[in-house]
Amino acid sequence: MTPPAARSGTGQPAELYFEDLVPGLTVDLGVVTVDGDEMVAFARRFDPQWYHVDPELAGESRHGGLIASGFYTVSLFMRAYVDHLLSRAAADASPGLEELRWLAPVRAGDRLAVRVDVMGARPSTARPGLGTVSLTGTMLRLGPDDRPEQEVLRTRFRGWFAARPTEADPPTADLPEAGTPAADLPEAGAREADLPDEGPAAPEVLADPTPATSADGPSGAPPRAEPHD
């Protein structure tokens, strides 16, 4: 039997699997434009430092105006990553990140080119059926000619992705279905000439394999510490 189709990060049938994310692969995540109102609203809610929310103070400072919260910028990266890669890939959770750097201020109206590079991939030692992929994400500010001017964000992180499903081997012998009429089965007193020399061989019964799941299901047991990758 065939295991259920893996789901992408947005719940659709997956088209990319762990085996597709090979080291050296670069995925273009598109271009995002920084919305000034959204940038300030995010800062007022989550990071209300004066250079993110007070235009007058920010204008008089070395910043020369409002700059985005770094966490707003990485949220823009995450949205592009979901829209252009995780929406297609059999993505599971992430065990975490190793680096997050804000390399230059981001301002309203900036156009940021986003990409992710696959740096490494190996089967997960903590999650059977999954692979651990090491990734580097970058955001680059574009100039008026659409050429990159400056790198504004870099992050290194890992993600878990399901291995491509494989179809199980079919049973090697067919068994009589339940409810088969007795007339259709061999008679207990069949003539010796009708039987093999060593008697009829019993059909081999194979248990259906249970497909591995790509994520832990809900459980009533208390949470326990998990290995990182």
C-alpha positions in Angstrom: 0.0 0.0 0.0 1.1 3.6 -0.5 1.7 5.9 2.5 -0.5 9.1 2.7 0.7 12.0 0.6 3.0 14.3 2.6 1.7 17.9 3.2 3.6 21.1 2.5 4.2 23.8 5.1 0.8 25.3 4.1 -1.1 22.1 4.1 -1.2 21.4 0.4 0.2 18.2 -1.2 4.0 18.5 -1.3 6.0 18.5 -4.5 9.5 18.9 -3.0 11.1 16.5 -0.5 14.3 16.2 1.5 16.0 14.5 -1.5 15.3 17.6 -3.6 17.1 20.0 -1.3 20.7 19.3 -2.2 23.7 21.3 -1.1 24.4 24.1 -3.6 20.8 24.7 -4.4 19.6 28.4 -4.4 15.9 29.2 -4.2 14.8 32.7 -5.2 12.2 33.9 -2.7 11.1 37.0 -4.6 11.3 40.7 -3.8 9.4 42.3 -0.9 8.7 46.0 -0.5 8.8 47.5 3.0 5.4 49.0 3.9 6.0 52.0 6.2 2.6 51.8 8.0 3.1 48.1 8.6 6.7 48.6 9.7 5.7 51.2 12.4 2.6 49.2 13.5 4.8 46.1 14.1 7.3 48.2 16.1 4.6 49.8 18.2 3.2 46.4 19.1 6.4 44.4 19.5 9.5 46.6 19.6 8.6 50.2 20.6 12.0 51.7 20.7 12.1 55.4 19.7 14.1 54.9 16.5 11.4 52.5 15.3 8.3 54.6 16.3 9.1 58.3 16.8 9.7 60.1 13.5 10.9 63.3 15.1 13.5 61.7 17.4 14.6 59.3 14.7 15.0 62.2 12.2 17.3 64.1 14.6 19.5 61.0 15.3 22.3 59.4 13.4 19.7 57.2 11.8 18.2 60.1 9.9 14.7 58.7 10.1 12.7 55.7 11.2 14.3 52.3 10.8 12.6 48.9 10.9 12.7 46.6 13.8 15.1 43.8 13.0 12.3 41.4 14.0 10.0 43.0 11.5 12.7 42.4 8.8 13.1 38.8 9.7 9.4 38.4 9.6 9.4 39.6 6.0 12.0 36.9 5.3 9.9 34.2 7.0 6.9 35.1 4.9 8.8 34.9 1.7 10.3 31.6 2.8 6.8 30.2 3.4 5.3 31.6 0.2 8.0 30.4 -2.1 9.5 27.2 -0.6 7.6 25.8 2.4 4.3 26.1 0.5 5.8 23.5 -1.9 8.0 21.4 0.3 7.2 18.5 2.7 8.3 20.7 5.6 8.2 19.7 9.3 9.3 21.9 12.2 12.7 23.6 12.6 15.2 22.6 15.3 16.4 26.2 15.4 18.9 28.7 14.0 22.6 29.3 14.5 22.9 32.9 13.3 20.7 36.0 12.8 22.4 39.2 11.8 21.0 42.6 10.9 23.7 44.1 8.6 22.2 47.4 7.6 19.1 49.6 8.5 15.9 48.9 6.7 13.5 51.7 5.9 10.0 52.2 4.5 10.0 51.8 0.7 13.1 49.6 0.6 12.9 46.7 -2.0 14.5 43.6 -0.6 15.5 40.6 -2.7 15.2 37.4 -0.7 16.9 34.0 -1.3 17.8 30.9 0.6 20.8 28.6 -0.1 21.1 24.9 0.9 24.4 24.4 2.7 24.0 20.8 3.8 21.6 17.9 4.1 21.6 14.7 6.0 19.1 12.2 7.5 17.8 13.3 10.9 19.2 11.3 13.9 16.3 12.5 16.1 13.4 12.1 13.7 13.2 8.9 11.6 11.7 9.6 8.2 12.9 13.2 8.1 16.1 14.9 6.9 17.8 17.9 8.4 18.6 20.6 5.9 21.1 23.5 6.8 20.1 26.7 5.1 21.4 30.3 4.7 18.9 33.1 4.1 19.8 36.5 2.9 18.0 39.8 2.1 19.6 42.4 -0.2 18.5 45.9 -0.8 17.9 46.7 -4.5 18.8 49.9 -6.2 16.8 51.8 -8.7 18.2 49.6 -11.4 17.1 46.5 -9.5 20.7 45.6 -8.8 21.7 44.5 -5.3 23.2 47.4 -3.3 23.6 46.1 0.2 23.0 43.0 2.3 20.7 43.9 5.1 20.0 40.5 6.7 21.6 37.1 7.0 20.5 34.0 8.9 21.7 30.4 9.2 19.2 27.9 10.3 18.0 24.2 10.0 14.8 22.7 8.8 13.3 19.2 8.9 11.8 17.9 5.7 10.1 14.6 5.0 11.8 12.0 2.8 10.0 11.1 -0.4 7.4 8.4 0.2 8.0 5.0 -1.3 5.4 2.4 -2.3 5.5 -0.8 -0.1 6.1 -4.2 -1.7 2.8 -5.9 -2.6 1.9 -9.2 -0.9 3.4 -12.3 -2.6 0.2 -14.4 -2.4 -3.5 -13.8 -2.5 -5.6 -15.1 0.4 -9.2 -16.2 0.2 -11.6 -13.4 1.0 -13.7 -13.7 4.1 -17.1 -15.3 3.3 -15.8 -17.4 0.3 -18.4 -20.2 -0.3 -17.2 -23.6 0.9 -17.9 -25.0 -2.6 -15.1 -22.7 -3.9 -12.5 -24.1 -1.4 -10.6 -27.4 -1.9 -12.4 -30.3 -0.3 -10.8 -31.9 2.7 -11.2 -35.3 1.0 -9.7 -34.4 -2.4 -8.2 -37.2 -4.4 -4.5 -37.8 -3.8 -3.8 -37.3 -7.5 -5.2 -33.8 -7.3 -2.8 -32.7 -4.6 0.9 -31.9 -4.7 3.2 -34.7 -3.5 3.9 -32.8 -0.2 0.4 -31.5 0.3 -0.9 -28.0 -0.4 1.4 -25.2 0.8 -0.2 -22.7 3.2 -0.3 -19.2 1.6 2.3 -16.8 3.0 0.7 -14.0 5.0 2.4 -10.6 5.0 1.5 -7.9 7.4 0.8 -4.4 6.0 3.8 -2.2 6.8 2.9 0.9 8.8 4.2 4.1 7.1 6.4 6.3 9.2 4.9 9.6 10.1 6.8 12.9 9.5 5.7 14.6 12.7 4.7 13.6 16.2 1.0 13.4 16.7 -1.0 14.7 19.7 -0.5 12.8 22.9 -1.8 12.9 26.4 1.7 12.2 27.7 3.7 15.0 29.3 6.2 16.7 27.0 9.8 15.4 27.0 13.0 16.9 25.8 13.8 16.2 22.1 17.3 16.0 20.5 18.0 19.0 18.3 18.5 17.3 14.9 
